[in-house]
Amino acid sequence: MALLALTVVALSAIAWYCAGRYRPGTAVLRWAETQIAFRSSWSPRYWAAAPLALAAVAGAWIIHPRRTAENARAYRRELHAITPPYRMTPRPATTTKLHR
């Protein structure tokens, strides 16, 4: 019985180590983002990837609500940044008299 418990603990430790090194969540999310970006909405792969992407977004909102909201606001701010007005007439060149 003790040998079985030791084996289970060792196998679970190896599994957690491999999951940490491989990061299956990142790989699955990358696959889902690729399917959503490059597949037609008629594709079954698109509809298989959509719940995964929605779950990732929901998880980000649950785990880091403030940071996620701030990232969304910063993204919107970048898109709608106010640009300086365009001048049709160029500014006159300033002349400085450094040498006489």
N, C-alpha and C positions, 0 to 999 in steps of 0.2 A: 504494500500500500504506500509506503514511504517512497519507494522507487518510482511509482506511478506519479505521485505528487511532484517529485523532483523533476521528472521528465516533462510534465505539463508546465511547470514553472520555467524550465529551460527553453522549451519550445515557444512559449509565449514571449519570453525575453528576446529570443532570436527574431520572432515575427515583428515585435515592436521596433527592434533595431532596423530591420529591413524596411519597414514602413517609414521610418524616419529618414532613412537614406534615400529611398526611392521617391518618397512623397507622392503617393498615388492620388491624393486629392488635387494636387497641382496639375498632374498629368490629365486627370479626368476633366478638370475645368478648362484646361488648354484645348482639349479635344472638343468640348462643348462650344467654346468660343469660336473655334474654327468652323464647326458645322453651322453655327448660326450665321457667321459672317459670309460664308462662301456657298452655302446650299440654298436651293429654292425652298420656299415655305411649303411646297408640295412634297418635299422629300421626307421619308420616314426618319431619316437621321436627324433632320432639323427638329422634328417633334420629339425625338428621343433626347435631344440635347437641351431643349427649352426648359424642362423641369429642373435639370441639373443647374443651369445658369440661374434660374429663379431661386433655387435653394441656396446657391452661393451668395447671391445678393441679399437674401433674407438673413443668412448667417452672418454676413458682414454687418448688417444693420443691428442684429441682436448682440453680437460680440463687441463691436466698436461703434455705437450709435453716434457719438459726437464727432469722431474723426471722419466717419463716413459722410455725415451731413456736411461737415466743413469741406470735404473734398468735392462734394456736389456743388456747393455754393462757389467754391473757387473755380470750378470748371465753367459754371455759368458766367462768372465774372470775366473769365478770359474770352469767352465767345462774344460777349457784348461789351467789350472794352470800348471806351470812347476814344476816337482818333482825333488828332488835332485837325483843325479845318485846313482845307487845301487853299493855297493862295494862287490866284491866277497871275498876279504880277509878282515878279521876284523882288525880294528885299534889296534895297540899294546897298552896294558894297560899302563897307566902312573903310575909310582911308585913314591910316595912321602914319604920321610923319615921324618915323624913327630916325631917318638919316636926312640931313639937309645938305 
